[in-house]
């Protein structure tokens, strides 16, 4: 299957549509890792390139910290998708996403909390 290269807005729409499909199948209550695998498979079935658990290096005072963090999903080399299964998204989750965007040089991220009754209540688009 050929991989699609989508503009960022179309890409976020595709990820959100895929996440809704996963959420409708499972509902809330699973661990984040189950949702990550299912979302990855759903996106790949749609021809979208997905890299799970991408290690991110950060520099501190001229020294490199290898794999300081792993992104849940990197979609099409331009969209960070951070998955949660928590009671609610908190300001710290958005702050984390902004930091991930800064250290990677990317401009767009999606926070998706699957531990909600209706997935639209657990979605946040974050722009740098």
Phi and psi restraints in degrees (value plus and minus 20) as a CYANA .aco file:
   2 UNK   PHI     -93.2   -53.2
   2 UNK   PSI     122.1   162.1
   3 UNK   PHI    -102.8   -62.8
   3 UNK   PSI     120.9   160.9
   4 UNK   PHI    -109.3   -69.3
   4 UNK   PSI     123.1   163.1
   5 UNK   PHI    -136.4   -96.4
   5 UNK   PSI      84.8   124.8
   6 UNK   PHI    -125.0   -85.0
   6 UNK   PSI     127.9   167.9
   7 UNK   PHI     -79.0   -39.0
   7 UNK   PSI     134.1   174.1
   8 UNK   PHI     -75.5   -35.5
   8 UNK   PSI     -63.4   -23.4
   9 UNK   PHI     -83.5   -43.5
   9 UNK   PSI     -62.8   -22.8
  10 UNK   PHI     -84.7   -44.7
  10 UNK   PSI     -56.8   -16.8
  11 UNK   PHI     -85.6   -45.6
  11 UNK   PSI     -64.8   -24.8
  12 UNK   PHI     -83.6   -43.6
  12 UNK   PSI     -58.2   -18.2
  13 UNK   PHI     -82.2   -42.2
  13 UNK   PSI     -60.4   -20.4
  14 UNK   PHI     -85.0   -45.0
  14 UNK   PSI     -62.8   -22.8
  15 UNK   PHI     -84.4   -44.4
  15 UNK   PSI     -64.7   -24.7
  16 UNK   PHI     -83.1   -43.1
  16 UNK   PSI     -64.3   -24.3
  17 UNK   PHI     -80.5   -40.5
  17 UNK   PSI     -60.8   -20.8
  18 UNK   PHI     -86.7   -46.7
  18 UNK   PSI     -60.9   -20.9
  19 UNK   PHI     -84.1   -44.1
  19 UNK   PSI     -59.4   -19.4
  20 UNK   PHI     -82.1   -42.1
  20 UNK   PSI     -61.4   -21.4
  21 UNK   PHI     -82.0   -42.0
  21 UNK   PSI     -64.1   -24.1
  22 UNK   PHI     -83.4   -43.4
  22 UNK   PSI     -64.1   -24.1
  23 UNK   PHI     -85.2   -45.2
  23 UNK   PSI     -59.8   -19.8
  24 UNK   PHI     -82.6   -42.6
  24 UNK   PSI     -54.0   -14.0
  25 UNK   PHI     -92.2   -52.2
  25 UNK   PSI     -68.9   -28.9
  26 UNK   PHI    -113.9   -73.9
  26 UNK   PSI     -56.7   -16.7
  27 UNK   PHI      54.0    94.0
  27 UNK   PSI    -195.3  -155.3
  28 UNK   PHI     -97.8   -57.8
  28 UNK   PSI     143.8   183.8
  29 UNK   PHI      94.1   134.1
  29 UNK   PSI     -28.6    11.4
  30 UNK   PHI    -111.3   -71.3
  30 UNK   PSI     148.7   188.7
  31 UNK   PHI     -94.0   -54.0
  31 UNK   PSI     134.7   174.7
  32 UNK   PHI     -72.9   -32.9
  32 UNK   PSI     -58.8   -18.8
  33 UNK   PHI     -82.0   -42.0
  33 UNK   PSI     -55.6   -15.6
  34 UNK   PHI     -84.9   -44.9
  34 UNK   PSI     -64.4   -24.4
  35 UNK   PHI     -84.8   -44.8
  35 UNK   PSI     -58.8   -18.8
  36 UNK   PHI     -80.8   -40.8
  36 UNK   PSI     -67.7   -27.7
  37 UNK   PHI     -82.8   -42.8
  37 UNK   PSI     -66.1   -26.1
  38 UNK   PHI     -84.5   -44.5
  38 UNK   PSI     -61.6   -21.6
  39 UNK   PHI     -86.3   -46.3
  39 UNK   PSI     -60.5   -20.5
  40 UNK   PHI     -78.9   -38.9
  40 UNK   PSI     -68.0   -28.0
  41 UNK   PHI     -83.0   -43.0
  41 UNK   PSI     -60.4   -20.4
  42 UNK   PHI     -83.4   -43.4
  42 UNK   PSI     -63.7   -23.7
  43 UNK   PHI     -87.1   -47.1
  43 UNK   PSI     -62.8   -22.8
  44 UNK   PHI     -82.6   -42.6
  44 UNK   PSI     -56.3   -16.3
  45 UNK   PHI     -83.8   -43.8
  45 UNK   PSI     -45.1    -5.1
  46 UNK   PHI    -110.5   -70.5
  46 UNK   PSI     -16.0    24.0
  47 UNK   PHI      62.8   102.8
  47 UNK   PSI      -2.5    37.5
  48 UNK   PHI    -116.5   -76.5
  48 UNK   PSI     117.0   157.0
  49 UNK   PHI     -96.8   -56.8
  49 UNK   PSI     108.6   148.6
  50 UNK   PHI    -153.1  -113.1
  50 UNK   PSI     112.1   152.1
  51 UNK   PHI    -138.1   -98.1
  51 UNK   PSI      96.7   136.7
  52 UNK   PHI    -107.0   -67.0
  52 UNK   PSI     130.6   170.6
  53 UNK   PHI      26.5    66.5
  53 UNK   PSI      36.5    76.5
  54 UNK   PHI     -98.9   -58.9
  54 UNK   PSI     100.6   140.6
  55 UNK   PHI     -91.2   -51.2
  55 UNK   PSI     118.2   158.2
  56 UNK   PHI    -138.0   -98.0
  56 UNK   PSI     106.2   146.2
  57 UNK   PHI    -111.6   -71.6
  57 UNK   PSI     126.1   166.1
  58 UNK   PHI    -150.3  -110.3
  58 UNK   PSI     130.3   170.3
  59 UNK   PHI    -121.1   -81.1
  59 UNK   PSI     117.6   157.6
  60 UNK   PHI    -154.2  -114.2
  60 UNK   PSI      94.8   134.8
  61 UNK   PHI      29.8    69.8
  61 UNK   PSI      27.1    67.1
  62 UNK   PHI      61.6   101.6
  62 UNK   PSI     -20.7    19.3
  63 UNK   PHI    -132.7   -92.7
  63 UNK   PSI     123.2   163.2
  64 UNK   PHI    -113.0   -73.0
  64 UNK   PSI     108.9   148.9
  65 UNK   PHI    -119.1   -79.1
  65 UNK   PSI      89.0   129.0
  66 UNK   PHI     -92.5   -52.5
  66 UNK   PSI     116.0   156.0
  67 UNK   PHI      27.3    67.3
  67 UNK   PSI      29.0    69.0
  68 UNK   PHI     -82.6   -42.6
  68 UNK   PSI     -47.2    -7.2
  69 UNK   PHI    -174.5  -134.5
  69 UNK   PSI     136.5   176.5
  70 UNK   PHI    -137.9   -97.9
  70 UNK   PSI     104.5   144.5
  71 UNK   PHI     -89.1   -49.1
  71 UNK   PSI     118.2   158.2
  72 UNK   PHI     -79.1   -39.1
  72 UNK   PSI     -74.8   -34.8
  73 UNK   PHI    -162.1  -122.1
  73 UNK   PSI     116.4   156.4
  74 UNK   PHI    -132.0   -92.0
  74 UNK   PSI      98.7   138.7
  75 UNK   PHI    -128.0   -88.0
  75 UNK   PSI     103.4   143.4
  76 UNK   PHI      37.7    77.7
  76 UNK   PSI       7.6    47.6
  77 UNK   PHI      40.9    80.9
  77 UNK   PSI      -5.9    34.1
  78 UNK   PHI    -163.0  -123.0
  78 UNK   PSI     -23.9    16.1
  79 UNK   PHI    -150.1  -110.1
  79 UNK   PSI     102.7   142.7
  80 UNK   PHI    -109.7   -69.7
  80 UNK   PSI     109.9   149.9
  81 UNK   PHI    -138.6   -98.6
  81 UNK   PSI      95.8   135.8
  82 UNK   PHI    -127.3   -87.3
  82 UNK   PSI     101.8   141.8
  83 UNK   PHI    -123.2   -83.2
  83 UNK   PSI     122.8   162.8
  84 UNK   PHI    -154.4  -114.4
  84 UNK   PSI     136.4   176.4
  85 UNK   PHI    -158.9  -118.9
  85 UNK   PSI      53.1    93.1
  86 UNK   PHI    -147.2  -107.2
  86 UNK   PSI     147.7   187.7
  87 UNK   PHI     -77.4   -37.4
  87 UNK   PSI     -62.7   -22.7
  88 UNK   PHI    -181.4  -141.4
  88 UNK   PSI     135.6   175.6
  89 UNK   PHI     -93.2   -53.2
  89 UNK   PSI     114.9   154.9
  90 UNK   PHI    -132.5   -92.5
  90 UNK   PSI     143.9   183.9
  91 UNK   PHI     -75.0   -35.0
  91 UNK   PSI     -51.5   -11.5
  92 UNK   PHI     -83.5   -43.5
  92 UNK   PSI     -51.7   -11.7
  93 UNK   PHI     -85.7   -45.7
  93 UNK   PSI     -61.0   -21.0
  94 UNK   PHI     -87.9   -47.9
  94 UNK   PSI     -59.9   -19.9
  95 UNK   PHI     -81.2   -41.2
  95 UNK   PSI     -61.2   -21.2
  96 UNK   PHI     -80.8   -40.8
  96 UNK   PSI     -66.4   -26.4
  97 UNK   PHI     -81.3   -41.3
  97 UNK   PSI     -61.5   -21.5
  98 UNK   PHI     -80.8   -40.8
  98 UNK   PSI     -59.3   -19.3
  99 UNK   PHI     -84.8   -44.8
  99 UNK   PSI     -63.8   -23.8
 100 UNK   PHI     -80.7   -40.7
 100 UNK   PSI     -60.5   -20.5
 101 UNK   PHI     -85.0   -45.0
 101 UNK   PSI     -63.0   -23.0
 102 UNK   PHI     -82.8   -42.8
 102 UNK   PSI     -67.2   -27.2
 103 UNK   PHI     -93.4   -53.4
 103 UNK   PSI     -42.4    -2.4
 104 UNK   PHI    -114.2   -74.2
 104 UNK   PSI     -37.3     2.7
 105 UNK   PHI      60.5   100.5
 105 UNK   PSI     -13.0    27.0
 106 UNK   PHI    -104.6   -64.6
 106 UNK   PSI     145.0   185.0
 107 UNK   PHI    -132.4   -92.4
 107 UNK   PSI     -38.4     1.6
 108 UNK   PHI    -153.4  -113.4
 108 UNK   PSI     117.6   157.6
 109 UNK   PHI    -159.5  -119.5
 109 UNK   PSI     135.5   175.5
 110 UNK   PHI    -142.5  -102.5
 110 UNK   PSI     108.0   148.0
 111 UNK   PHI    -119.0   -79.0
 111 UNK   PSI     107.3   147.3
 112 UNK   PHI    -149.0  -109.0
 112 UNK   PSI      95.9   135.9
 113 UNK   PHI    -122.0   -82.0
 113 UNK   PSI      93.1   133.1
 114 UNK   PHI    -102.7   -62.7
 114 UNK   PSI     -28.4    11.6
 115 UNK   PHI    -110.0   -70.0
 115 UNK   PSI      33.5    73.5
 116 UNK   PHI    -156.3  -116.3
 116 UNK   PSI     138.9   178.9
 117 UNK   PHI     -90.9   -50.9
 117 UNK   PSI     -61.3   -21.3
 118 UNK   PHI    -141.5  -101.5
 118 UNK   PSI     101.7   141.7
 119 UNK   PHI     -79.6   -39.6
 119 UNK   PSI     -52.4   -12.4
 120 UNK   PHI     -77.5   -37.5
 120 UNK   PSI     -44.5    -4.5
 121 UNK   PHI     -95.7   -55.7
 121 UNK   PSI     -32.7     7.3
 122 UNK   PHI    -131.3   -91.3
 122 UNK   PSI      -5.2    34.8
 123 UNK   PHI    -125.6   -85.6
 123 UNK   PSI     115.2   155.2
 124 UNK   PHI    -159.9  -119.9
 124 UNK   PSI     104.8   144.8
 125 UNK   PHI    -112.9   -72.9
 125 UNK   PSI     111.3   151.3
 126 UNK   PHI    -141.3  -101.3
 126 UNK   PSI     106.6   146.6
 127 UNK   PHI    -138.2   -98.2
 127 UNK   PSI     120.7   160.7
